[in-house]
Amino acid sequence: MNMSTEKTYIELYQQFSHAIQKPCAPLLNAPRDAAMDAFIRMGFPSSSIEDYMYTDLSSAFAVDYGLNINRLSIPASPNDVFRCDVPGITSWVYFVVNDSFYIAPHQPKLPDGVIVCGLNEAAEKYSDLLKQYYNQLAPNNEVATVAFNTAFAQDGFFMYVPKGVMLEKPIQLVDIMRSDVDFMANSRNLIIIDEGAKAQFLECAHTADGVQFLSNRVTEVFVGENATFDYYSLENTHNKTTNIASLYLRQAASSNVLVNEIVLHNGLTRNDVQIDLQGEYCQTMLCGMAIGDKAEHIDNATLLVHAKPHCQSRELYKYVLDDSSVGAFSGKILVAKNAQKTEAMLTNRNLCVTPTAKMKTKPQLEIYADDVKCSHGATIGQLDETALFYMRTRGLSEADAKLLLMYAFMADVIENIRIDVLQDRIRNLVEKRFRGELSKCTGCVVCK
């Protein structure tokens, strides 16, 4: 492996370690050195590693990015440029600009006990709480991009919903990348949903400038016993953006979790999702969809760990790939020895609209219990010529017929959105995307 890129960042860390730690709470600084040692051992992931055989991230990191180690203030007023265009949605809206939580002049009023703030602020003010959770799920010794994030991240987003509190509207986090030069941001999210609580969370990724961006984001989520949590992520960036998003979620007994990841526009995307069902009677729905054209590259790698009995999970990912876009999916369900009465189903369906589009898929089951109901399957195909011909004979143009088939193909992923107005808006955005009309959200002037 060519370690020249790694050497640059290793030397940067060693030279500026004090500057990285200076503005940060001790809790964020404590694991940095060990994480950097792990990164030195692993290096950036390349296609020679099995988990990254379809997505070489080492080349993405080779760009000469700027990092805001000294926490210089970057002019930004996201409230002036972002207006959510989901008709009828009411949400508490927050912003992370690059890797810094944006402190608005007037913060939203939240229910008693609910905390939303920057991660570094939370580590200072609520250190006893964060000590129980921060860096507890992140696999620093196994995943190089996570170790890199732990070493360099200085801020991000924190959310805590206390026991029994049910939020009546979603929390929305808008991640905006903006810079005049090629730029890298390492941000960190920590979300805690306590026992019996209920919350919905929508994270949107956008780009404000036409330079090359690399966003390396790690999110840790803890969902307590009998709690309910929805996590939606929406990426609508430009084709010079590398987006690396790592989500690690742990469920306690009888919790209900929905994760829905949507990629509408991107450059290179790697989404890693690991959900650990650590209590009995957990219910999990993990789904996602990706729409690619031109030379876009979308890679989703998922792991569902059934550690306890009587849990149910369903997983559904769908891709529609056009032009020379590339898709990759690696999904694994692991059922532990004592996780009897597990029910788990994994499905990956893919459409390659053109012969030059490529899709690689690898669904896997690893089962150590004997009383389970588990299945997995994957398909890669093209648009149904018979259905196209039928619709053409009914007067539809070829373009409209293709659009209807692609839209219908994605419908069941969209139906797994439990916010009605968001579901309607995603339907509209997907249709516009297939028509080639979605260059930016109408309510967000930062999207390119």
C-alpha positions in Angstrom: 0.0 0.0 0.0 1.2 3.5 -0.9 1.2 5.2 2.5 2.1 8.7 1.3 -1.4 10.0 1.9 -1.6 8.4 5.3 1.8 9.8 6.2 0.6 13.3 5.5 -2.3 13.0 7.9 -0.3 11.1 10.5 2.3 13.9 10.5 -0.5 16.5 10.6 -2.0 14.8 13.7 1.4 14.5 15.4 2.4 18.1 14.6 -1.0 19.7 15.5 -2.3 17.4 18.2 -2.3 20.2 20.7 -4.3 22.5 18.4 -6.8 19.7 17.7 -7.4 19.1 21.4 -7.3 22.7 22.6 -10.9 23.7 21.8 -12.3 20.4 22.8 -13.7 18.8 26.0 -11.5 16.1 27.7 -14.1 13.5 26.8 -13.5 14.0 23.1 -9.8 14.2 23.5 -9.4 11.0 25.6 -9.6 8.4 22.7 -7.7 10.4 20.1 -4.2 8.9 20.4 -5.4 5.3 20.5 -7.6 5.9 17.5 -4.7 7.4 15.6 -2.6 4.3 16.5 -5.3 2.1 15.0 -5.4 4.3 11.9 -1.6 4.0 11.5 -2.0 0.2 11.6 -4.8 0.1 9.1 -4.4 3.0 6.6 -7.2 4.2 4.4 -9.4 1.5 2.9 -8.6 0.5 -0.6 -10.1 -2.1 -3.0 -7.6 -4.7 -1.8 -9.7 -5.0 1.4 -12.7 -7.3 1.0 -15.2 -4.8 2.6 -14.1 -2.1 0.1 -13.5 -4.2 -3.0 -16.0 -2.0 -5.0 -15.1 1.3 -3.4 -11.5 2.5 -3.1 -11.6 5.3 -0.5 -7.8 5.7 -0.4 -7.9 7.7 -3.7 -10.7 9.9 -2.3 -8.4 10.9 0.6 -5.5 11.7 -1.7 -6.9 15.1 -2.6 -5.1 18.0 -0.8 -8.0 19.0 1.4 -8.1 21.8 3.9 -9.1 21.1 7.5 -10.3 23.6 10.0 -8.2 22.4 13.0 -7.9 25.8 14.5 -11.7 26.3 14.4 -11.6 29.5 12.3 -15.1 31.0 11.9 -16.5 30.3 8.5 -19.0 32.8 7.4 -22.4 31.1 7.2 -25.9 32.0 7.9 -27.8 28.7 7.2 -31.1 30.1 8.4 -30.9 32.6 5.6 -30.2 30.1 2.8 -32.1 27.0 3.9 -35.9 26.8 4.0 -37.2 23.2 4.2 -39.4 22.6 1.2 -41.4 19.7 2.6 -44.9 21.1 2.5 -46.7 20.9 5.8 -43.8 19.6 7.8 -43.1 21.2 11.2 -39.7 20.3 12.7 -37.0 21.6 15.0 -34.2 22.5 12.6 -30.5 22.6 13.4 -27.4 23.0 11.3 -23.9 21.6 11.2 -21.7 23.7 8.8 -18.8 21.5 7.8 -17.9 20.0 11.2 -19.2 22.7 13.5 -22.6 22.9 15.2 -24.2 26.2 14.2 -25.4 28.2 17.1 -28.4 30.1 15.9 -29.4 33.5 17.5 -32.7 32.0 18.6 -32.6 28.3 19.4 -35.9 26.3 19.2 -37.8 25.7 22.4 -37.8 22.0 23.1 -39.8 19.9 25.6 -38.5 19.8 29.2 -35.5 17.5 29.5 -34.8 17.2 25.8 -31.2 18.3 24.9 -30.0 19.3 21.4 -26.7 21.1 21.0 -23.2 20.7 19.6 -21.3 17.6 20.6 -18.4 19.5 22.1 -20.8 21.7 24.1 -22.5 18.6 25.4 -19.2 17.0 26.3 -18.5 20.0 28.5 -21.9 20.5 30.1 -23.2 16.9 30.3 -20.0 14.9 30.7 -21.5 12.4 33.1 -24.1 11.5 30.6 -21.8 11.4 27.6 -19.3 9.2 29.4 -21.8 6.4 29.3 -22.2 6.6 25.5 -19.6 8.5 23.5 -17.3 6.3 21.5 -18.9 3.1 22.9 -20.2 1.8 19.5 -17.6 3.2 17.1 -15.3 0.4 16.0 -12.0 2.3 16.0 -9.9 -0.8 15.9 -11.7 -2.3 12.9 -12.7 0.6 10.6 -10.0 3.0 9.5 -12.4 5.9 8.6 -14.0 5.7 12.0 -10.6 5.7 13.7 -9.6 8.7 11.6 -12.8 10.5 12.6 -12.2 9.8 16.3 -8.7 11.2 16.0 -9.7 14.4 14.2 -13.4 15.2 15.0 -13.8 18.3 17.1 -17.6 18.9 17.1 -20.8 17.6 15.7 -24.4 17.1 16.9 -25.8 15.8 20.2 -29.4 14.8 20.9 -30.9 13.4 24.1 -34.6 12.5 24.6 -35.3 11.5 28.2 -37.3 8.7 29.6 -41.0 8.6 28.4 -40.8 11.8 26.4 -42.5 11.5 23.0 -41.6 14.3 20.5 -44.6 15.5 18.6 -42.5 16.6 15.6 -39.2 15.6 14.0 -35.7 16.9 14.8 -34.1 17.9 11.5 -30.3 18.3 11.1 -29.0 20.0 8.0 -25.3 19.2 7.2 -23.9 21.9 4.9 -20.5 21.7 3.4 -19.1 25.1 2.3 -15.6 26.3 1.5 -13.7 28.3 -1.1 -11.0 25.6 -1.3 -11.1 21.7 -1.4 -12.2 20.8 2.1 -12.5 17.8 4.5 -14.8 17.7 7.6 -14.8 15.0 10.3 -17.9 15.4 12.3 -19.5 13.3 15.0 -23.1 12.7 16.0 -24.4 11.1 19.3 -28.1 10.4 19.8 -29.6 8.9 22.9 -33.3 7.9 23.0 -34.1 6.9 26.6 -36.5 4.2 27.8 -40.0 4.6 26.5 -39.2 7.7 24.5 -40.2 8.3 20.9 -38.4 10.5 18.3 -38.0 11.0 14.6 -34.8 12.3 13.1 -34.1 13.6 9.6 -30.6 14.4 8.5 -30.0 16.1 5.1 -26.6 16.5 3.5 -26.0 19.4 1.1 -23.1 21.2 -0.5 -22.9 25.0 -0.9 -19.9 25.4 -3.2 -18.4 23.8 -6.2 -15.1 22.7 -4.7 -14.1 19.1 -3.8 -15.5 18.0 -0.4 -14.9 15.0 1.7 -17.3 14.5 4.6 -16.4 11.8 7.1 -19.3 11.5 9.6 -19.7 9.0 12.4 -23.1 8.7 14.2 -23.7 6.6 17.3 -27.3 6.0 18.4 -28.6 4.3 21.5 -32.3 3.4 21.6 -33.6 2.4 25.1 -36.1 -0.2 26.2 -39.6 0.2 24.7 -38.4 3.3 22.8 -39.3 4.1 19.2 -36.9 5.9 16.8 -37.0 6.8 13.1 -33.8 7.8 11.4 -34.0 9.3 7.9 -31.0 10.4 5.9 -31.2 12.3 2.6 -28.1 13.0 0.5 -28.4 15.7 -2.2 -24.8 16.8 -2.9 -22.8 17.5 -6.1 -20.5 15.2 -8.1 -17.3 16.5 -6.5 -18.4 15.3 -3.1 -17.2 12.2 -1.2 -19.6 11.3 1.5 -18.6 8.7 4.1 -21.3 8.1 6.6 -21.0 5.5 9.4 -24.0 4.8 11.5 -23.8 2.5 14.6 -27.1 1.8 16.4 -27.9 -0.3 19.5 -31.4 -1.4 20.4 -32.5 -2.4 23.9 -35.4 -4.8 24.6 -38.8 -4.2 22.9 -37.5 -1.1 21.0 -38.7 -0.3 17.5 -36.3 1.3 15.0 -36.7 2.4 11.4 -33.6 3.5 9.3 -34.2 4.8 5.8 -31.3 6.1 3.8 -31.9 7.9 0.5 -29.2 9.0 -2.0 -30.6 11.3 -4.7 -27.5 13.1 -6.0 -23.8 12.5 -5.1 -20.3 12.0 -6.2 -18.9 9.1 -4.3 -20.9 7.7 -1.3 -20.0 5.0 1.2 -22.7 4.4 3.8 -21.9 1.9 6.6 -24.8 0.8 8.9 -24.5 -1.6 11.8 -27.6 -2.2 14.0 -27.2 -4.4 17.1 -30.4 -5.9 18.5 -29.2 -6.3 22.0 -32.5 -7.0 23.8 -35.4 -9.4 23.2 -38.4 -8.5 21.1 -36.7 -5.8 19.1 -38.2 -4.7 15.8 -36.0 -3.3 13.1 -36.7 -1.9 9.6 -33.6 -1.0 7.6 -34.1 0.3 4.1 -32.6 2.5 1.5 -32.6 3.6 -2.1 -30.0 5.1 -4.4 -30.5 6.8 -7.8 -27.3 7.1 -9.8 -26.4 8.6 -13.2 -23.3 10.0 -15.0 -20.3 8.6 -13.1 -21.9 8.6 -9.6 -20.8 5.9 -7.2 -23.0 4.6 -4.3 -21.9 1.9 -1.9 -24.1 0.7 1.0 -22.6 -1.8 3.5 -24.9 -3.1 6.3 -24.7 -5.4 9.2 -27.7 -6.5 11.4 -26.7 -8.4 14.5 -29.4 -10.4 16.2 -27.9 -11.0 19.6 -31.1 -11.9 21.6 -34.2 -14.1 21.0 -37.6 -13.1 19.6 -36.4 -10.2 17.4 -37.6 -9.3 14.0 -35.8 -7.4 11.2 -36.5 -6.6 7.6 -34.0 -5.0 5.2 -34.7 -3.6 1.8 -32.3 -1.7 -0.5 -33.0 -0.7 -4.1 -30.9 1.0 -6.7 -31.7 2.5 -10.1 -28.5 3.2 -12.1 -28.2 5.1 -15.3 -25.3 6.1 -17.6 -22.0 4.9 -16.2 -22.9 5.0 -12.6 -21.8 2.3 -10.2 -23.7 0.7 -7.3 -22.5 -1.6 -4.6 -24.4 -3.3 -1.8 -23.0 -5.6 0.9 -25.6 -6.7 3.4 -25.2 -9.2 6.2 -27.4 -10.6 8.9 -25.7 -12.3 11.8 -27.8 -14.4 14.2 -26.0 -15.3 17.4 -26.2 -18.8 19.0 -28.8 -17.9 21.6 -30.9 -15.7 19.4 -33.7 -18.3 18.9 -37.0 -17.3 17.3 -35.3 -14.7 15.1 -37.2 -13.6 12.0 -35.0 -11.8 9.5 -35.4 -11.0 5.8 -32.9 -9.2 3.6 -33.7 -8.1 0.0 -31.7 -6.1 -2.5 -33.2 -5.2 -5.9 -31.5 -3.3 -8.6 -32.2 -1.8 -12.1 -29.4 -1.0 -14.6 -31.1 1.3 -17.1 -28.1 1.3 -19.5 -25.5 -1.4 -20.3 -22.7 0.8 -19.0 -24.2 1.0 -15.5 -22.7 -1.5 -13.0 -24.1 -3.1 -9.9 -22.3 -5.3 -7.4 -24.2 -7.1 -4.7 -23.4 -9.5 -1.9 -26.2 -10.5 0.5 -25.1 -12.8 3.4 -26.6 -14.8 6.2 -24.5 -16.0 9.2 -26.7 -18.1 11.5 -25.7 -19.9 14.7 -29.2 -20.6 16.1 -31.4 -23.4 14.9 -34.9 -22.1 15.5 -35.1 -19.1 13.1 -36.8 -17.8 10.0 -34.3 -16.1 7.8 -34.0 -15.3 4.1 -32.0 -13.2 1.7 -32.0 -12.5 -2.0 -30.7 -10.1 -4.6 -31.6 -9.3 -8.2 -30.0 -7.2 -10.9 -32.0 -6.5 -14.0 -33.2 -4.1 -16.7 -36.5 -2.4 -17.4 -39.2 -4.9 -18.4 -39.4 -4.6 -22.2 -42.9 -6.2 -22.2 -44.2 -3.6 -19.7 -42.6 -0.8 -21.7 -44.2 -2.1 -24.9 -47.6 -2.3 -23.2 -47.4 1.3 -21.9 -46.2 2.5 -25.3 -49.3 0.9 -27.0 -51.4 2.9 -24.5 -50.0 6.2 -25.8 -47.2 6.9 -23.4 -43.8 8.1 -24.7 -40.8 5.9 -24.1 -39.4 8.4 -21.6 -42.7 8.5 -19.6 -43.0 4.7 -19.7 -39.5 4.3 -18.3 -40.2 6.9 -15.6 -43.3 5.1 -14.4 -41.5 1.8 -14.2 -38.6 3.3 -12.3 -40.9 5.2 -10.0 -43.0 2.1 -9.3 -39.8 0.1 -8.6 -38.9 2.5 -5.7 -42.4 2.8 -4.3 -42.0 0.3 -1.4 -38.9 2.0 -0.1 -40.7 5.3 -0.1 -43.7 3.7 1.7 -41.4 2.9 4.6 -41.3 6.6 5.6 -43.5 7.1 8.7 -43.8 10.9 8.3 -46.6 11.4 5.8 -45.6 14.8 4.5 -42.0 13.7 4.1 -43.2 10.6 2.2 -45.1 12.8 -0.2 -42.1 15.1 -0.7 -39.7 12.2 -1.4 -42.2 10.9 -4.0 -42.0 14.2 -5.7 -38.2 14.5 -5.5 -37.8 11.0 -6.9 -40.0 11.7 -9.8 -38.1 14.9 -10.5 -34.9 13.0 -10.2 -35.9 10.5 -12.8 -37.1 13.3 -15.1 -33.7 14.9 -14.8 -35.2 18.0 -13.2 -33.7 17.7 -9.7 -30.6 19.9 -9.6 -31.5 21.3 -6.2 -34.3 21.4 -3.7 -36.6 24.3 -4.4 -36.5 25.5 -0.8 -32.7 25.1 -0.3 -30.5 27.5 -2.2 -27.3 25.8 -0.9 -27.9 22.6 -3.0 -25.9 22.3 -6.2 
